[in-house]
Amino acid sequence: MVYKPGWKIKHVVVHASRRAISPHVNLTSVSSKGIPVQLIPVYMAAGQKYGIPWTVLAAIHRTETDFSTGAVVSWAGAEGPMQFMPSTFQRYGVTAPGCQGAPDINNVYDAIYTAAHMLALDGYSSNPVGALYQYNHSMTYVESIQSLAQAYQV
């Protein structure tokens, strides 16, 4: 799946000639924070589907792999752009809209949707701290994600 200007995601439409994805997201401001503009619609759609703020998904992606869009393997064995242990990805993995086949840990779209799916199943709506802690068992990590997500809000 390749991002294209004008690509519709639920209620979000990205137009190449516009400076905002929605009235609440200014592309100039967001891109100045280092978030890849082409991934914002993906974060937003996954977040909307699973009830996770898109900024949290972007913060996780930034923290885990500095917005990598391909295969990355950590020293601990976590894989892909959102850094899942293979067994965790097997449990929570979902195929992103527009993608085909089984969920792919190295597909950035599947990885973003899977992160949102995992956070939702781990109770993000009622306990964001607990869900983020399940993603990475470190309170320093949780605080970092929350802080970065807040900085990404525009």
C-alpha positions as a LaTeX table, in Angstrom:
\begin{tabular}{lrrr}
\hline
Residue & $x$ (\AA) & $y$ (\AA) & $z$ (\AA) \\
\hline
Met1 & 0.00 & 0.00 & 0.00 \\
Val2 & 1.43 & 3.39 & $-0.96$ \\
Tyr3 & 0.21 & 6.73 & 0.39 \\
Lys4 & $-1.21$ & 9.01 & $-2.28$ \\
Pro5 & $-2.47$ & 12.60 & $-1.91$ \\
Gly6 & $-6.23$ & 12.50 & $-1.86$ \\
Trp7 & $-6.22$ & 9.09 & $-0.14$ \\
Lys8 & $-9.42$ & 8.79 & 1.90 \\
Ile9 & $-9.31$ & 7.32 & 5.37 \\
Lys10 & $-12.74$ & 7.29 & 6.99 \\
His11 & $-13.41$ & 10.99 & 7.60 \\
Val12 & $-9.90$ & 12.21 & 6.83 \\
Val13 & $-8.86$ & 13.27 & 3.35 \\
Val14 & $-5.36$ & 14.46 & 2.51 \\
His15 & $-5.05$ & 16.89 & $-0.36$ \\
Ala16 & $-1.62$ & 17.70 & $-1.73$ \\
Ser17 & $-2.52$ & 21.36 & $-2.18$ \\
Arg18 & $-3.73$ & 21.85 & 1.39 \\
Arg19 & $-1.62$ & 22.61 & 4.44 \\
Ala20 & $-3.78$ & 20.61 & 6.84 \\
Ile21 & $-5.14$ & 17.09 & 7.04 \\
Ser22 & $-8.05$ & 18.18 & 9.17 \\
Pro23 & $-8.95$ & 21.47 & 10.82 \\
His24 & $-6.99$ & 20.24 & 13.85 \\
Val25 & $-3.76$ & 19.04 & 12.19 \\
Asn26 & $-1.48$ & 21.58 & 10.58 \\
Leu27 & 0.98 & 19.83 & 8.26 \\
Thr28 & 3.63 & 22.53 & 8.59 \\
Ser29 & 3.58 & 22.29 & 12.36 \\
Val30 & 3.53 & 18.50 & 12.42 \\
Ser31 & 6.30 & 18.08 & 9.85 \\
Ser32 & 8.43 & 20.56 & 11.80 \\
Lys33 & 8.22 & 18.09 & 14.71 \\
Gly34 & 9.71 & 15.37 & 12.53 \\
Ile35 & 6.59 & 13.27 & 12.00 \\
Pro36 & 6.49 & 11.89 & 8.44 \\
Val37 & 3.51 & 13.63 & 6.86 \\
Gln38 & 2.66 & 10.59 & 4.71 \\
Leu39 & 2.10 & 8.48 & 7.85 \\
Ile40 & $-0.21$ & 10.90 & 9.66 \\
Pro41 & $-3.35$ & 9.61 & 7.89 \\
Val42 & $-2.35$ & 6.07 & 8.89 \\
Tyr43 & $-1.83$ & 7.01 & 12.55 \\
Met44 & $-5.14$ & 8.89 & 12.51 \\
Ala45 & $-7.15$ & 6.10 & 10.88 \\
Ala46 & $-5.68$ & 3.39 & 13.13 \\
Gly47 & $-6.21$ & 5.60 & 16.15 \\
Gln48 & $-9.79$ & 6.33 & 15.17 \\
Lys49 & $-10.56$ & 2.65 & 14.59 \\
Tyr50 & $-9.16$ & 1.52 & 17.94 \\
Gly51 & $-9.69$ & 4.58 & 20.13 \\
Ile52 & $-6.03$ & 5.51 & 20.49 \\
Pro53 & $-4.79$ & 9.10 & 20.02 \\
Trp54 & $-2.84$ & 9.28 & 16.77 \\
Thr55 & $-0.11$ & 11.19 & 18.58 \\
Val56 & 0.48 & 8.17 & 20.86 \\
Leu57 & 0.99 & 5.93 & 17.83 \\
Ala58 & 3.39 & 8.47 & 16.31 \\
Ala59 & 5.26 & 8.76 & 19.62 \\
Ile60 & 5.67 & 4.98 & 19.84 \\
His61 & 6.90 & 4.82 & 16.25 \\
Arg62 & 9.39 & 7.64 & 16.86 \\
Thr63 & 10.64 & 6.11 & 20.09 \\
Glu64 & 10.93 & 2.57 & 18.79 \\
Thr65 & 12.60 & 3.12 & 15.38 \\
Asp66 & 12.79 & 6.85 & 14.63 \\
Phe67 & 9.94 & 6.45 & 12.12 \\
Ser68 & 11.50 & 3.55 & 10.23 \\
Thr69 & 9.22 & 2.09 & 7.58 \\
Gly70 & 10.89 & $-1.26$ & 7.10 \\
Ala71 & 12.58 & $-4.23$ & 8.71 \\
Val72 & 14.39 & $-3.41$ & 11.96 \\
Val73 & 15.50 & $-5.96$ & 14.54 \\
Ser74 & 16.52 & $-4.87$ & 18.05 \\
Trp75 & 19.16 & $-6.47$ & 20.22 \\
Ala76 & 16.28 & $-7.99$ & 22.25 \\
Gly77 & 14.67 & $-9.57$ & 19.17 \\
Ala78 & 11.85 & $-7.07$ & 18.65 \\
Glu79 & 11.08 & $-6.58$ & 14.96 \\
Gly80 & 9.61 & $-4.10$ & 12.53 \\
Pro81 & 8.84 & $-0.39$ & 12.56 \\
Met82 & 6.84 & $-0.56$ & 15.82 \\
Gln83 & 9.16 & $-3.16$ & 17.45 \\
Phe84 & 7.07 & $-6.19$ & 18.33 \\
Met85 & 8.36 & $-9.45$ & 19.66 \\
Pro86 & 7.28 & $-11.97$ & 17.00 \\
Ser87 & 5.04 & $-13.85$ & 19.47 \\
Thr88 & 3.32 & $-10.59$ & 20.47 \\
Phe89 & 2.76 & $-9.66$ & 16.83 \\
Gln90 & 1.37 & $-13.11$ & 16.15 \\
Arg91 & $-1.13$ & $-12.63$ & 18.97 \\
Tyr92 & $-2.25$ & $-9.06$ & 18.14 \\
Gly93 & $-1.37$ & $-8.69$ & 14.44 \\
Val94 & $-3.92$ & $-7.17$ & 12.09 \\
Thr95 & $-3.76$ & $-6.41$ & 8.39 \\
Ala96 & $-4.17$ & $-2.70$ & 7.71 \\
Pro97 & $-6.92$ & $-1.54$ & 5.34 \\
Gly98 & $-5.67$ & $-1.63$ & 1.77 \\
Cys99 & $-3.06$ & $-4.30$ & 2.55 \\
Gln100 & $-3.54$ & $-7.95$ & 1.64 \\
Gly101 & $-2.62$ & $-11.24$ & 3.18 \\
Ala102 & $-1.53$ & $-12.08$ & 6.68 \\
Pro103 & $-0.31$ & $-9.24$ & 8.92 \\
Asp104 & 3.35 & $-8.45$ & 8.26 \\
Ile105 & 5.53 & $-7.34$ & 11.19 \\
Asn106 & 7.74 & $-5.35$ & 8.78 \\
Asn107 & 4.89 & $-3.59$ & 6.97 \\
Val108 & 4.63 & $-0.14$ & 8.52 \\
Tyr109 & 0.87 & 0.03 & 7.97 \\
Asp110 & 0.19 & $-3.37$ & 9.55 \\
Ala111 & 2.57 & $-2.49$ & 12.41 \\
Ile112 & 0.80 & 0.82 & 13.17 \\
Tyr113 & $-2.64$ & $-0.83$ & 13.09 \\
Thr114 & $-1.36$ & $-3.68$ & 15.23 \\
Ala115 & 0.03 & $-1.25$ & 17.82 \\
Ala116 & $-3.35$ & 0.48 & 18.01 \\
His117 & $-5.14$ & $-2.89$ & 18.22 \\
Met118 & $-2.84$ & $-4.09$ & 21.01 \\
Leu119 & $-3.23$ & $-0.88$ & 23.02 \\
Ala120 & $-7.01$ & $-1.09$ & 22.69 \\
Leu121 & $-7.13$ & $-4.71$ & 23.81 \\
Asp122 & $-4.81$ & $-3.88$ & 26.70 \\
Gly123 & $-7.33$ & $-1.34$ & 27.98 \\
Tyr124 & $-6.00$ & 2.00 & 26.73 \\
Ser125 & $-9.45$ & 3.62 & 26.96 \\
Ser126 & $-9.68$ & 3.03 & 30.71 \\
Asn127 & $-6.00$ & 2.85 & 31.66 \\
Pro128 & $-3.57$ & 4.45 & 29.19 \\
Val129 & $-0.60$ & 4.05 & 31.51 \\
Gly130 & $-1.29$ & 0.34 & 31.96 \\
Ala131 & $-1.71$ & $-0.27$ & 28.23 \\
Leu132 & 1.50 & 1.59 & 27.40 \\
Tyr133 & 3.29 & $-0.36$ & 30.13 \\
Gln134 & 2.14 & $-3.59$ & 28.46 \\
Tyr135 & 3.70 & $-2.33$ & 25.22 \\
Asn136 & 7.06 & $-1.81$ & 26.94 \\
His137 & 7.53 & $-2.78$ & 30.58 \\
Ser138 & 9.16 & 0.47 & 31.69 \\
Met139 & 7.61 & 3.45 & 33.45 \\
Thr140 & 10.32 & 5.62 & 31.90 \\
Tyr141 & 9.08 & 4.44 & 28.49 \\
Val142 & 5.45 & 5.18 & 29.41 \\
Glu143 & 6.34 & 8.69 & 30.59 \\
Ser144 & 8.42 & 9.29 & 27.46 \\
Ile145 & 5.57 & 8.22 & 25.14 \\
Gln146 & 3.06 & 10.38 & 27.00 \\
Ser147 & 5.36 & 13.39 & 26.91 \\
Leu148 & 6.19 & 13.01 & 23.23 \\
Ala149 & 2.52 & 12.44 & 22.32 \\
Gln150 & 1.62 & 15.63 & 24.15 \\
Ala151 & 4.36 & 17.52 & 22.28 \\
Tyr152 & 2.92 & 16.23 & 18.98 \\
Gln153 & $-0.51$ & 17.67 & 19.68 \\
Val154 & $-1.12$ & 20.69 & 17.47 \\
\hline
\end{tabular}
